[in-house]
Amino acid sequence: MARLEGKVAVITGAASGIGAACALRFAQEGAALAGFDLNEPDGAAGSDWKEATALARGALFETGDVRDVERIAAFVAAVRERFGRIDVLVNSAGVGGGGLVHLLDPDEWDRVIDINLKGTFLSCRAVLPAMIEQRSGSIVNLASVEGVEGMELTSVYNASKGGVVLLTKNLAIDYARKGIRANCICPGFIDTPLLAGVMSQPEMAAIREKVRDAHMLGRLGQPVEIANAALFLASEEASFVTGHSLVVDGGFTAGHRFGIGKLLGFE
């Protein structure tokens, strides 16, 4: 039996990248889909969402900003009217950002925090009443390895994703007795349009190689690998998992490698 048969999944950031990959995996496992994104799922970046809608037992997509309280509320109302329930929420909408703290424009700080952290809060806030009413639900928030350890020149991004990690723990504490589980995924560097945008400049080529090699598996992750983790957390297979931060990073946070193995002929 499909792991999400009869379930309704709301996914923010559904038009591309990890959100779209989650939509496709969820559709393959029997879920109806409700996607929300600032952009329409166009071109190659939107191919996963388009394939997902062809497989899903029902699909709804609306554009909007996760910072817009009224827009999110209207979207969730449309989902409930269309499908009658909400079983899963995946908060995948997000942006990059960073800089030295003493040089960082406060408006840039607000932009990243508002989308990555406040947007996650607002989406949870909108969906929780439906889950409370039905006394069941699974929330999967997308954080980052940069939410569990620091990284050079990404102060505001780290702060936003660290906030998502702790928000998730609070959700797990506060809503467990209502039958609602809340977990987050902390991906390593994933080969998405967002990462491609950051690493696209020619001067970033060497940095991209260093980032790749910092993953012990020697490569970047693929969106479907995060979607597989999200599927597990969304499904009944994770029925005793809540408040957890699942690191899916190819060994990025496992520790450090200094080349000693290569000296000994083991690499």
BAFI-3210 file (N, C-alpha, C; in Angstrom, 3 decimals, decimal comma, padded with zeros to 6 digits):
// residues 267
n [1|2|3|4|5|6|7|8|9|10|11|12|13|14|15|16|17|18|19|20|21|22|23|24|25|26|27|28|29|30|31|32|33|34|35|36|37|38|39|40|41|42|43|44|45|46|47|48|49|50|51|52|53|54|55|56|57|58|59|60|61|62|63|64|65|66|67|68|69|70|71|72|73|74|75|76|77|78|79|80|81|82|83|84|85|86|87|88|89|90|91|92|93|94|95|96|97|98|99|100|101|102|103|104|105|106|107|108|109|110|111|112|113|114|115|116|117|118|119|120|121|122|123|124|125|126|127|128|129|130|131|132|133|134|135|136|137|138|139|140|141|142|143|144|145|146|147|148|149|150|151|152|153|154|155|156|157|158|159|160|161|162|163|164|165|166|167|168|169|170|171|172|173|174|175|176|177|178|179|180|181|182|183|184|185|186|187|188|189|190|191|192|193|194|195|196|197|198|199|200|201|202|203|204|205|206|207|208|209|210|211|212|213|214|215|216|217|218|219|220|221|222|223|224|225|226|227|228|229|230|231|232|233|234|235|236|237|238|239|240|241|242|243|244|245|246|247|248|249|250|251|252|253|254|255|256|257|258|259|260|261|262|263|264|265|266|267]
n.u [000,835|000,479|002,403|001,346|-001,295|-004,508|-003,905|-003,484|-001,283|000,297|002,553|005,021|007,013|006,872|007,283|009,784|013,067|013,737|011,139|009,491|010,489|009,687|006,913|006,631|007,566|005,692|003,323|003,799|003,451|000,778|-000,471|-002,667|-002,077|-001,174|000,187|002,260|003,770|006,017|006,466|005,312|005,385|007,556|009,339|012,379|012,912|010,435|009,570|009,321|007,125|005,100|005,094|004,348|001,708|000,444|000,447|-000,748|-003,658|-005,189|-004,737|-003,658|-002,549|-001,230|-000,099|001,897|003,144|005,022|005,259|002,975|000,295|-002,537|-002,766|-001,711|-003,563|-005,866|-005,133|-004,827|-007,485|-008,648|-007,491|-008,618|-011,298|-011,256|-010,151|-010,898|-009,350|-006,111|-003,186|-000,413|002,230|004,752|007,324|009,068|009,759|012,163|015,077|018,440|021,160|023,388|026,406|028,881|028,303|028,663|028,425|026,067|023,024|020,190|017,686|018,135|018,652|016,077|014,591|015,559|015,142|012,382|011,331|012,477|012,214|009,999|008,137|007,916|006,823|004,346|003,084|002,807|001,159|-001,166|-002,008|-002,232|-004,790|-006,540|-005,295|-005,389|-008,134|-008,727|-007,144|-004,680|-001,653|001,295|004,130|006,733|009,574|011,915|015,117|018,546|021,973|023,305|021,827|022,557|025,244|027,847|028,797|030,948|030,387|027,583|025,683|022,951|021,431|022,176|021,144|018,402|017,799|018,638|016,716|014,457|014,965|014,673|012,074|010,683|011,094|009,648|007,065|006,702|006,631|004,405|002,185|001,998|000,189|-002,089|-002,034|-000,286|002,682|005,967|008,788|012,113|014,203|017,637|019,330|022,414|024,490|022,583|021,882|020,290|018,180|018,444|020,962|022,539|022,254|023,659|026,227|026,950|028,646|031,773|034,028|033,347|033,775|035,940|035,279|032,884|033,858|035,299|033,232|031,730|033,608|033,735|031,652|031,444|030,798|031,625|030,196|027,527|024,194|021,082|017,847|015,793|016,782|016,432|013,713|012,984|013,617|011,815|009,426|009,501|009,332|006,843|005,143|003,388|005,343|007,084|005,857|006,518|008,278|009,128|009,890|012,433|015,577|016,553|019,484|020,609|023,076|025,246|027,474|028,572|028,542|029,835|032,460|035,950|038,290|041,638|043,419|045,108|044,460|044,841|047,600|048,336|047,531|044,870|042,798]
n.v [-001,202|002,273|004,744|007,225|007,105|008,407|010,704|014,271|016,637|019,642|021,791|024,153|026,322|024,780|024,811|024,259|022,690|021,290|021,315|020,723|018,201|016,816|016,935|015,285|012,766|012,349|012,243|009,923|008,155|008,216|010,574|013,451|016,719|020,029|022,820|025,666|028,632|031,335|031,604|030,396|026,920|026,680|025,779|023,736|023,629|023,365|020,839|018,562|019,185|019,320|016,701|015,460|016,366|015,049|012,483|012,545|012,013|014,188|017,692|020,957|024,203|027,261|030,639|032,737|034,614|033,509|035,199|036,620|036,950|036,944|035,912|033,333|032,261|032,302|030,504|028,097|027,813|027,331|024,884|023,249|023,433|022,203|019,605|018,797|018,167|018,362|016,691|016,634|018,946|020,475|022,606|024,170|026,476|028,993|031,173|032,128|033,889|036,275|037,555|039,734|040,599|043,252|044,670|044,034|044,807|045,881|045,523|043,374|041,398|041,236|040,351|037,710|036,396|036,767|035,288|032,657|031,887|033,266|032,807|030,021|029,750|031,132|029,513|027,116|028,071|028,639|026,128|024,474|024,641|022,979|020,491|020,156|019,965|017,553|015,940|014,887|014,820|015,743|017,670|018,855|020,570|022,433|022,857|023,276|022,173|024,377|025,316|023,959|024,155|026,630|028,758|030,245|033,641|033,545|034,583|035,524|033,629|031,288|031,972|032,098|029,442|028,038|028,976|027,742|025,075|025,100|026,127|023,980|022,002|023,131|023,071|020,304|019,722|021,211|020,317|017,575|016,075|016,501|014,835|015,502|015,492|016,937|017,602|018,303|018,656|018,726|019,557|018,900|020,494|020,899|020,058|022,317|024,826|027,107|026,814|026,690|029,282|030,721|029,713|030,244|032,184|032,681|032,976|031,487|028,839|027,300|027,344|025,943|023,380|022,851|022,889|020,713|018,641|018,713|017,223|014,005|011,934|012,872|014,388|016,614|016,716|015,364|016,661|014,683|013,007|014,360|014,590|011,905|011,548|013,364|012,125|009,808|011,012|012,205|010,063|007,193|005,474|006,866|007,167|007,345|009,393|012,563|016,034|015,898|016,556|015,796|015,091|015,227|014,896|013,831|013,316|015,765|017,139|015,316|015,442|016,165|016,107|015,693|014,825|012,773|010,112|009,966|010,263|007,838|006,181|005,486|006,738]
n.w [000,000|-000,750|000,915|001,608|001,036|000,590|001,983|002,408|001,303|002,015|000,507|000,706|-001,347|-003,614|-006,343|-007,403|-007,001|-003,773|-002,691|-004,913|-005,534|-003,253|-003,645|-005,895|-004,939|-002,903|-004,345|-005,789|-003,770|-003,217|-002,278|-002,221|-003,510|-002,499|-003,596|-002,955|-003,870|-004,612|-007,276|-010,484|-011,509|-013,764|-016,806|-016,806|-014,086|-012,937|-013,559|-011,906|-010,258|-012,184|-013,159|-010,818|-010,429|-012,449|-011,504|-009,005|-006,903|-006,787|-007,211|-006,338|-007,023|-006,011|-006,272|-004,185|-001,350|001,364|003,467|003,667|005,551|005,181|002,606|002,837|004,635|003,050|001,063|002,530|003,376|000,886|000,285|002,284|001,592|-000,902|-000,450|002,081|004,310|005,967|006,043|005,995|006,242|004,481|004,847|002,659|001,352|000,856|001,124|000,244|001,869|003,405|004,946|006,456|009,805|010,742|008,452|007,313|005,806|007,557|006,351|004,652|006,518|007,686|005,454|004,919|007,396|007,606|005,436|005,674|008,419|009,708|007,686|007,792|010,355|009,926|008,019|009,439|011,481|010,052|009,180|011,387|012,884|011,363|011,610|014,372|014,741|013,426|014,894|014,135|012,225|010,346|010,451|008,496|008,508|006,603|007,428|007,791|007,448|008,174|010,176|012,373|012,749|012,564|009,755|007,371|006,686|006,533|008,300|008,751|007,370|008,751|011,270|010,700|009,971|012,208|013,933|012,814|013,475|016,312|016,566|015,487|017,443|019,553|018,440|018,367|021,098|022,002|020,529|020,465|022,026|020,714|018,644|016,658|014,862|014,652|012,806|011,590|008,688|008,075|005,544|003,741|001,317|-001,459|-004,806|-006,251|-007,900|-006,271|-004,977|-007,267|-008,215|-006,283|-006,592|-009,187|-010,286|-011,989|-010,305|-008,159|-008,636|-007,610|-004,922|-004,962|-005,534|-003,191|-001,336|-002,238|-001,790|000,945|001,812|002,978|001,300|-001,094|-002,964|-004,025|-002,636|-003,927|-004,801|-004,569|-002,640|-000,285|-000,379|-000,040|002,653|003,771|003,047|004,642|007,239|007,033|006,861|008,304|009,047|010,559|013,006|015,704|015,871|016,676|017,078|016,129|014,525|011,510|010,040|006,811|004,971|003,559|005,106|005,786|008,255|009,823|010,637|010,178|007,474|006,630|004,736|005,478|005,044|002,294|002,124|003,150|001,207|001,120|-000,106]
ca.u [000,000|001,245|002,617|000,533|-002,608|-005,590|-003,408|-003,399|-000,021|000,559|003,997|005,444|008,195|006,600|007,477|011,093|013,989|013,348|009,684|008,932|010,879|008,778|005,611|006,679|007,628|004,427|002,336|004,100|002,998|-000,673|-001,008|-003,153|-001,083|-001,504|001,459|002,249|005,094|006,015|006,537|004,696|006,344|007,869|010,599|012,956|012,828|009,096|009,189|008,908|005,751|004,201|004,972|003,610|000,273|-000,077|000,342|-001,506|-005,097|-005,774|-003,669|-003,992|-001,351|-001,485|001,078|001,792|004,330|004,848|005,246|001,675|-000,597|-003,863|-002,663|-001,546|-004,848|-006,779|-004,685|-005,194|-008,941|-008,942|-007,103|-009,620|-012,532|-011,056|-009,818|-011,559|-008,428|-004,675|-002,479|001,032|002,743|006,192|007,763|010,288|010,060|013,307|016,043|019,779|021,536|024,481|027,268|029,460|027,272|028,825|028,147|024,794|021,894|019,065|016,596|018,485|018,388|014,630|014,117|015,894|014,433|010,939|010,975|012,888|011,729|008,617|007,304|007,655|005,861|003,034|002,478|002,380|000,042|-002,363|-002,409|-002,449|-006,184|-007,109|-004,698|-005,936|-009,526|-008,772|-006,275|-003,590|-000,921|002,755|004,788|008,143|010,196|013,248|016,146|019,801|023,159|023,677|021,028|023,130|026,626|028,128|029,475|031,529|029,657|026,154|025,109|021,492|020,891|022,348|020,198|017,042|017,630|018,691|015,385|013,537|015,230|014,078|010,626|010,185|011,067|008,509|005,850|006,594|006,240|003,092|001,062|002,050|-001,009|-003,175|-001,828|000,488|004,144|006,723|010,209|012,744|015,318|018,785|020,099|023,690|024,368|021,776|021,981|019,008|018,332|018,908|022,413|023,147|022,300|024,729|027,527|027,040|029,704|033,030|034,961|032,881|034,006|036,826|034,525|031,930|034,600|035,601|031,963|031,440|034,546|033,490|030,713|032,285|030,474|032,318|029,282|026,366|022,984|020,036|016,563|015,010|017,302|015,756|012,297|012,839|013,597|010,545|008,397|009,549|008,822|005,421|004,375|003,180|006,582|007,736|004,793|007,081|009,346|008,710|010,886|013,756|016,241|017,191|020,564|020,768|024,134|026,386|028,635|029,137|028,737|030,403|033,779|036,885|039,239|042,812|044,284|045,998|044,134|045,466|049,024|048,489|047,049|043,524|041,775]
ca.v [000,000|003,515|005,245|008,413|006,892|009,100|011,880|015,550|017,271|021,031|021,982|025,485|026,218|023,551|024,961|023,794|022,238|020,277|021,288|019,999|016,797|016,262|016,759|014,114|011,540|012,185|011,796|008,518|007,366|008,264|011,795|014,613|017,770|021,447|023,516|027,112|029,159|032,688|031,487|029,259|025,853|026,807|025,287|022,512|023,676|022,985|019,554|017,624|019,491|018,958|015,246|015,108|016,614|014,013|011,244|012,720|011,770|015,515|018,671|022,377|025,041|028,693|031,476|033,647|034,863|032,928|036,292|037,274|036,224|036,771|035,057|031,961|031,843|032,043|029,270|026,965|027,677|026,695|023,471|022,548|023,352|021,262|018,245|018,460|017,917|018,564|015,675|016,875|020,243|020,568|023,990|024,148|027,808|029,604|031,937|032,256|035,231|036,287|038,721|040,090|041,234|044,702|045,268|043,515|045,734|045,362|045,085|042,034|040,526|041,048|039,572|036,297|035,893|036,757|034,192|031,336|031,564|033,729|032,105|028,694|029,974|031,510|028,348|026,225|028,736|028,532|024,733|023,768|024,439|021,810|019,298|020,035|019,525|016,130|015,287|014,170|015,611|015,696|018,872|018,659|021,850|022,355|023,704|023,175|021,954|025,695|025,559|023,201|024,588|027,888|028,730|031,522|034,692|033,262|034,855|035,610|032,337|030,400|032,358|031,729|027,991|027,626|029,258|026,698|023,872|025,221|026,234|022,622|021,332|023,670|022,507|018,916|019,731|021,821|019,722|016,110|015,494|016,684|013,872|016,156|015,354|017,993|017,297|019,081|018,056|019,621|019,072|019,475|021,303|020,135|020,585|022,942|026,149|028,078|026,669|027,047|030,739|031,203|029,223|030,374|033,087|031,964|033,003|030,551|027,464|026,621|027,193|024,845|022,126|022,657|022,539|019,323|017,727|018,705|016,129|012,807|011,104|013,433|014,960|017,321|015,915|015,563|016,964|013,486|012,402|015,064|014,201|010,582|011,747|014,013|011,092|009,005|011,785|012,470|008,820|006,484|004,788|007,719|007,467|007,620|010,379|013,967|016,907|015,459|017,238|014,738|015,613|014,461|015,795|013,165|013,338|017,122|017,496|014,180|015,786|016,803|015,250|016,530|014,243|011,727|008,888|010,024|010,006|006,412|005,428|004,953|007,579]
ca.w [000,000|-000,812|002,274|001,865|000,422|001,261|002,697|001,700|001,667|001,639|000,329|000,283|-002,198|-004,365|-007,787|-007,869|-005,969|-002,799|-002,572|-006,056|-005,389|-002,245|-004,284|-006,771|-004,126|-002,193|-005,334|-006,074|-002,623|-003,077|-001,665|-002,952|-003,327|-002,538|-003,683|-002,756|-004,205|-005,153|-008,730|-011,150|-011,830|-015,184|-017,330|-016,257|-012,624|-012,509|-014,148|-010,866|-009,851|-013,282|-013,149|-009,602|-010,613|-013,333|-010,735|-007,763|-006,982|-006,822|-007,039|-006,326|-006,921|-005,967|-006,048|-003,065|-000,537|002,697|004,451|003,577|006,450|004,590|001,420|003,312|005,201|001,935|000,419|003,392|003,286|-000,407|000,400|003,098|000,810|-002,010|-000,038|003,336|005,422|005,705|006,824|005,989|005,815|004,255|004,672|001,860|000,816|001,525|000,340|000,805|002,283|004,361|004,985|007,749|010,612|010,849|007,144|006,797|005,792|008,349|005,469|004,180|007,672|007,796|004,312|005,082|008,576|007,338|004,527|006,148|009,761|009,897|006,714|008,346|011,445|009,417|007,373|010,525|012,160|009,220|008,976|012,649|013,291|010,683|012,202|015,724|014,599|013,071|015,871|013,465|011,244|010,373|009,924|008,147|008,187|006,004|008,032|007,051|008,276|008,680|011,361|013,491|012,927|011,895|008,463|006,998|005,981|006,330|009,624|008,803|006,947|009,889|012,316|010,288|009,980|013,604|014,463|012,341|014,277|017,640|016,380|015,279|018,742|020,293|017,848|018,807|022,508|022,234|019,794|020,452|022,629|019,742|017,566|015,592|014,946|013,970|012,652|010,522|007,957|007,919|004,392|003,348|000,107|-002,406|-006,170|-006,567|-008,526|-005,274|-004,847|-008,552|-008,278|-005,407|-007,053|-010,639|-010,725|-012,288|-009,182|-007,137|-009,078|-006,655|-003,684|-005,174|-005,403|-001,770|-000,682|-002,639|-001,145|002,387|002,050|003,014|000,141|-002,247|-003,950|-003,514|-002,569|-004,921|-004,153|-004,261|-001,415|000,808|-000,490|000,564|004,105|004,092|002,922|005,863|008,377|006,813|006,838|009,565|009,402|011,563|013,967|017,030|015,669|016,721|017,681|015,671|013,411|010,728|009,196|005,566|004,484|002,944|005,997|005,890|009,661|010,549|011,154|009,260|006,756|006,377|003,715|006,003|004,329|000,973|002,339|003,427|000,062|001,388|-000,741]
c.u [000,866|001,275|001,798|-000,849|-003,694|-005,180|-003,381|-002,167|000,042|002,068|004,264|006,766|008,093|006,966|008,799|011,883|013,438|011,834|009,033|009,279|010,005|007,401|005,582|006,715|006,308|003,328|002,542|003,609|001,530|-001,276|-001,677|-002,256|-001,708|-000,195|001,301|003,657|004,947|005,928|005,728|005,758|006,656|009,198|011,066|012,823|011,472|008,661|008,714|007,471|004,763|004,009|004,160|002,113|-000,359|-000,305|-000,628|-002,992|-005,886|-004,673|-004,211|-002,682|-001,777|-000,182|000,824|003,085|004,087|004,887|003,882|000,636|-001,944|-003,822|-002,517|-002,865|-005,846|-006,420|-005,085|-006,698|-009,342|-008,589|-008,163|-010,946|-012,414|-010,931|-010,426|-010,662|-007,003|-003,925|-000,991|001,291|004,246|006,527|009,120|010,659|011,219|014,200|017,397|020,034|022,657|025,257|027,838|028,455|027,421|028,570|026,761|023,684|020,744|017,888|016,866|018,285|016,904|014,096|014,347|015,156|012,938|010,532|011,265|012,277|010,276|007,677|006,954|006,634|004,456|002,331|001,988|001,143|-001,263|-002,904|-002,802|-003,919|-006,840|-006,580|-005,215|-007,357|-009,617|-007,900|-005,231|-002,910|000,574|003,299|006,253|008,705|011,580|014,156|017,405|020,890|023,643|022,762|021,550|024,613|026,866|028,824|029,883|030,547|028,179|025,370|023,593|020,847|020,999|021,327|018,776|016,821|017,787|017,365|014,365|013,718|014,527|012,566|010,014|010,088|009,883|007,180|005,624|006,117|004,778|001,931|001,057|000,762|-002,255|-003,018|-000,985|001,985|004,806|008,200|010,801|013,884|016,402|019,641|021,508|023,478|023,736|021,794|020,609|019,242|018,830|020,418|023,121|023,270|023,430|026,100|027,791|028,177|031,010|033,984|034,561|033,175|034,860|036,114|033,543|032,628|034,915|034,350|031,600|032,318|034,387|032,426|031,498|031,986|031,032|031,418|028,233|025,174|022,025|018,703|015,765|015,505|016,732|014,272|012,047|012,785|012,285|009,391|008,349|008,925|007,326|004,560|004,228|004,395|007,351|006,776|005,290|008,245|008,746|009,750|012,303|014,272|017,052|018,213|020,746|021,799|025,356|027,646|029,256|029,433|029,369|031,733|034,643|037,842|040,405|043,784|045,218|045,741|044,785|046,960|049,289|047,952|045,658|042,448|041,937]
c.v [001,246|004,172|006,489|008,310|007,584|010,351|013,105|016,283|018,697|021,232|023,417|025,367|025,058|023,626|024,410|023,227|021,169|020,186|020,507|018,519|016,105|016,001|015,496|012,817|011,280|011,696|010,328|007,599|007,601|009,538|012,701|015,784|019,154|022,216|025,018|027,625|030,574|032,669|030,297|028,196|025,809|026,139|024,003|022,466|023,207|021,609|018,554|017,893|019,058|017,448|014,785|015,276|015,579|012,702|011,347|012,459|013,074|016,523|020,086|023,143|026,504|029,440|032,423|033,690|034,311|033,980|036,967|036,473|035,936|035,831|033,591|031,430|031,499|030,751|028,052|026,742|026,987|025,215|022,696|022,412|022,288|019,814|017,828|018,269|018,290|017,612|015,969|018,308|020,130|022,019|024,007|025,511|028,430|030,350|031,870|033,692|035,180|037,585|038,924|040,918|042,750|045,434|044,909|044,556|045,139|044,900|043,680|041,015|040,206|040,167|038,081|035,687|035,775|035,596|032,836|030,945|032,001|033,038|030,700|028,779|030,248|030,331|027,342|026,792|028,561|027,109|024,044|023,627|023,223|020,521|019,065|019,475|018,042|015,273|014,390|015,109|015,453|016,944|018,552|020,008|021,635|023,371|023,557|022,725|023,279|026,152|024,824|023,483|025,857|027,703|030,150|032,410|034,379|033,499|034,806|034,301|031,328|030,691|031,916|030,227|027,415|027,870|028,215|025,423|023,967|025,434|024,846|021,858|021,828|023,155|021,079|018,832|020,144|021,055|018,195|015,493|015,757|015,743|014,396|015,978|016,501|017,630|018,230|018,283|019,119|019,112|019,658|020,330|020,447|020,837|021,081|024,253|027,209|028,010|027,066|028,555|031,312|030,882|029,478|031,265|032,316|031,901|032,041|029,094|026,685|026,391|026,035|023,491|021,824|022,255|021,092|018,353|017,686|017,692|014,813|011,856|011,674|014,011|015,800|016,366|016,247|015,828|015,731|012,830|013,093|014,717|012,824|010,671|012,384|013,010|010,221|009,761|012,065|011,234|008,220|005,654|005,567|008,073|007,760|008,612|011,768|014,779|016,634|016,327|016,192|015,351|014,681|015,211|015,110|013,185|014,700|017,500|016,381|014,529|016,339|015,780|016,133|015,939|013,159|010,393|008,829|009,737|008,528|005,538|004,857|005,778|007,545]
c.w [000,000|000,565|002,613|001,215|001,256|002,011|001,787|002,203|001,129|001,594|-000,100|-000,472|-003,160|-005,839|-008,291|-006,700|-005,057|-002,671|-003,693|-005,994|-004,336|-002,847|-005,141|-005,965|-003,407|-003,135|-005,680|-004,969|-002,286|-002,536|-002,689|-002,580|-003,352|-002,482|-003,600|-003,013|-004,727|-006,669|-009,236|-011,450|-013,325|-015,532|-016,670|-014,744|-012,120|-012,968|-013,094|-010,431|-010,932|-013,349|-011,949|-009,795|-011,535|-012,583|-009,569|-007,967|-006,949|-006,573|-007,153|-006,230|-006,943|-005,719|-004,876|-002,281|000,862|003,805|004,547|004,364|005,791|003,390|001,823|003,863|004,110|001,220|001,235|003,382|001,987|-000,385|001,174|002,349|-000,270|-001,514|001,307|004,538|005,001|006,631|006,983|005,566|005,662|003,977|003,974|001,291|001,580|000,556|001,022|001,221|003,290|004,307|006,373|008,547|010,633|009,535|006,611|006,923|006,612|007,495|004,922|005,308|007,768|006,668|004,532|006,269|008,294|006,444|005,167|007,487|009,965|008,917|007,169|009,471|010,911|008,736|008,413|011,212|011,384|009,150|010,279|013,060|012,634|011,300|013,621|015,667|014,298|013,991|015,208|012,481|011,415|009,711|009,689|007,703|007,592|006,676|007,180|008,005|008,856|009,814|012,574|013,688|012,126|010,559|008,086|006,224|005,707|007,623|009,640|008,354|008,085|010,980|011,962|010,388|011,381|014,290|014,046|013,159|015,628|017,586|016,242|016,598|019,582|019,756|018,327|020,256|022,673|021,614|019,775|020,980|021,789|018,545|016,418|015,862|014,174|013,982|011,610|009,904|007,820|006,762|004,358|002,112|-000,989|-003,759|-006,631|-007,314|-007,553|-005,120|-006,128|-008,700|-007,454|-005,981|-008,533|-011,123|-010,949|-011,100|-008,060|-007,485|-008,081|-005,330|-003,801|-005,015|-003,944|-000,996|-000,999|-001,859|000,372|002,781|001,944|001,860|-001,156|-003,322|-003,247|-003,450|-003,693|-004,214|-003,750|-002,977|-000,176|000,801|000,124|002,089|004,547|004,021|004,163|007,033|008,255|007,009|008,228|009,949|010,465|012,686|015,378|016,945|015,699|017,472|017,220|014,527|012,658|009,781|008,004|004,739|003,887|003,784|006,217|007,343|010,481|011,214|010,043|008,656|006,333|005,362|004,205|005,301|002,967|001,073|002,530|002,300|000,225|000,723|-002,243]
res [m|a|r|l|e|g|k|v|a|v|i|t|g|a|a|s|g|i|g|a|a|c|a|l|r|f|a|q|e|g|a|a|l|a|g|f|d|l|n|e|p|d|g|a|a|g|s|d|w|k|e|a|t|a|l|a|r|g|a|l|f|e|t|g|d|v|r|d|v|e|r|i|a|a|f|v|a|a|v|r|e|r|f|g|r|i|d|v|l|v|n|s|a|g|v|g|g|g|g|l|v|h|l|l|d|p|d|e|w|d|r|v|i|d|i|n|l|k|g|t|f|l|s|c|r|a|v|l|p|a|m|i|e|q|r|s|g|s|i|v|n|l|a|s|v|e|g|v|e|g|m|e|l|t|s|v|y|n|a|s|k|g|g|v|v|l|l|t|k|n|l|a|i|d|y|a|r|k|g|i|r|a|n|c|i|c|p|g|f|i|d|t|p|l|l|a|g|v|m|s|q|p|e|m|a|a|i|r|e|k|v|r|d|a|h|m|l|g|r|l|g|q|p|v|e|i|a|n|a|a|l|f|l|a|s|e|e|a|s|f|v|t|g|h|s|l|v|v|d|g|g|f|t|a|g|h|r|f|g|i|g|k|l|l|g|f|e]
***
